[in-house]
Amino acid sequence: MKTKIQLALLLLTGTMGALALFPSSARPDPSNSAWQVFPSPNVGSQDNVLIAVAGSSRSDVWAVGQYVPDNGTNHTNTLALHYNGSAWSVVPSPSAPDTATAFLSVTAAYSRAWAVGYGLPTFFAQSLIAAWDGSHWTLVPHPQPGMSDMLFAVEAVSDRDVWAAGWRRTDDTVFHTLVEHFDGTKWTVVPTPDPGALGNQLYGLHAIASNDIWAVGQKLTGTGPDSSLVLHWNGSSWTEVNVAPMAKAGTELLSVAGHWAGGLLAVGESQDYVQSSRTFAVRAGSFHWGIVPSGNVGTGENHLVSVAVNEAGNAWAVGHSADAEDKNGLTLIERFDGSSWTVVPSPNGTTDGNNFLGGIAVVGGELWAVGTFDGPDAAQTLILHSSR
């Protein structure tokens, strides 16, 4: 089963495809509520990938990921794009020197923003945290426990209450849940459960209030298929919440969103020993998270990697599906109406190559989804927009 970082790295692989459907000077019709490709910039002529998106208002939206510089090195740099209400532009962002670096998540609130990810100075990854102060991105000191650690998700309750989640790896090569908290002064590690005897990882995070925060991922029990992991913060401690398993299939959750306990949704993927990866979704109940059947396209691999929920309780999830014949990836968007998931039409950057979506957000009542597609010579940023 692919982890979230493997999906992120997958965005930088694949064959070169065709030109974008919209030239850089084009602008979608704002009166059209269907999903449309929105013009987005790239850095240099090598691979550019967007993995996450978030915003505080219609004129303050961030998309982050990584790009390959043109200087001929094998390294990657962090990538940050900003939308000011009319156009996207590249904003300089810090990268660890002489190493592969990437942003994997971003949160924006009160004209500030935080991004998390990783650097790969050796064979062992080290987490990155960067802060936007209104004019510059800077790397922020924080704990880096274990032999290796990575942060996949970040969420801000306020400027003085920010959370990040991922995993840490110890010398015995076992993965453990990792949650860090910023109190306005410094980042510290907050103890979290490790229910899986063979390993635990966190990939998604959602903050409703200072005493109501959710984290999702996967645990490896050793007694059956890998299974989904949900943790909850009640203001004083993190505890595990029960998630319904799938018979004879391993599952993992990559993203969580919602506004209250009954309106929380998490998405990811499932896989048995015969079938390719398929989409997987669960919904919070009174005492546990239950499975909500989700859609798939064709018989090839299907992945959901990010979910967003609006105030009315409607949800959208994004990822990609793979053509069973030529293995090309196509964008995948599903909508949840409160009772069931439905695959909705979504555009692609190319019709002859790979397309992937890595993040989705509801900002000011509008929807943004970000990812990448195979351009004529390299992977290019892909941004989709809907005014629904």
QUICOR-V888380 format. One record per run of one state. SS is the DSSP state (2 for helix, 1 for strand, 0 for the rest). FROM is the first residue (numbers start at 0). TO is the last residue. Records with the same first field share a line. If there is no record, write none. Layout:
SS->FROM-TO + FROM-TO
This chain:
0->0-2 + 10-34 + 38-46 + 57-58 + 67-75 + 83-86 + 90-98 + 109-110 + 120-124 + 132-135 + 139-146 + 158-159 + 169-173 + 182-185 + 190-197 + 209-210 + 220-225 + 233-236 + 241-241 + 243-244 + 246-247 + 257-259 + 263-263 + 271-276 + 284-287 + 291-300 + 309-313 + 322-327 + 336-339 + 344-353 + 363-364 + 374-377 + 386-387
2->3-9 + 260-262
1->35-37 + 47-56 + 59-66 + 76-82 + 87-89 + 99-108 + 111-119 + 125-131 + 136-138 + 147-157 + 160-168 + 174-181 + 186-189 + 198-208 + 211-219 + 226-232 + 237-240 + 242-242 + 245-245 + 248-256 + 264-270 + 277-283 + 288-290 + 301-308 + 314-321 + 328-335 + 340-343 + 354-362 + 365-373 + 378-385
